[in-house]
Amino acid sequence: METITNKINDSNILKLIQKPEDLSLVQVVSPTFKKKSVKLSSLLAGSISSEQADTIKKELKQIRNLWD
């Protein structure tokens, strides 16, 4: 691993740096860099259809009823 220092002249570059950091390709070590927090729900939104979600909800309800 190699450490390099860059001077950022445009704040839009931080958005570009965020993607490789999220993929663990690079690590930003600057104390002024703030990682954008993303809600997990927004990342997963639309990943399954509403029919699949309904099926999962029904199955979970059945399983929970078995515990009682």
C-alpha positions in Angstrom: 0.0 0.0 0.0 1.2 3.5 -0.8 0.1 6.8 0.8 -0.1 9.9 -1.4 -1.2 13.4 -0.6 -3.5 15.4 -2.9 -4.7 18.9 -2.8 -8.4 19.2 -3.8 -9.2 22.4 -5.7 -12.9 21.6 -6.3 -15.3 20.4 -3.7 -17.1 18.2 -6.3 -14.1 16.0 -6.4 -15.0 14.7 -2.9 -18.1 13.1 -4.4 -15.9 11.3 -6.9 -13.6 10.1 -4.1 -16.5 8.8 -2.1 -17.4 5.9 -4.5 -14.0 4.2 -4.4 -13.8 4.6 -0.7 -17.3 3.0 -0.3 -15.9 0.0 -2.3 -12.8 -0.2 0.0 -10.5 0.6 -3.0 -9.0 3.7 -1.3 -9.0 5.1 2.2 -9.3 8.8 2.8 -7.2 9.7 5.9 -7.8 13.4 5.9 -9.5 14.6 9.1 -11.5 17.2 7.2 -13.1 14.6 4.9 -16.6 13.7 6.1 -18.0 10.4 4.8 -21.6 10.8 3.6 -23.9 8.6 5.6 -26.4 6.7 3.6 -29.4 5.0 5.1 -29.5 1.3 4.4 -33.2 1.6 3.4 -32.4 3.9 0.6 -29.7 1.5 -0.7 -32.2 -1.4 -0.7 -35.2 0.4 -1.9 -36.7 -1.3 -5.0 -34.4 -4.4 -4.6 -37.5 -6.7 -4.4 -41.0 -6.4 -5.9 -44.0 -5.6 -3.7 -45.3 -9.1 -4.4 -42.1 -10.6 -3.0 -42.3 -8.3 0.0 -45.9 -9.4 0.7 -44.9 -13.0 0.5 -42.0 -12.5 2.9 -44.2 -10.6 5.3 -46.8 -13.5 5.3 -44.1 -16.1 5.9 -42.6 -14.0 8.8 -46.0 -13.7 10.3 -46.5 -17.5 10.1 -43.1 -18.2 11.7 -43.7 -15.7 14.5 -47.1 -17.4 15.2 -45.2 -20.7 15.7 -43.2 -19.1 18.5 -46.4 -18.3 20.5 
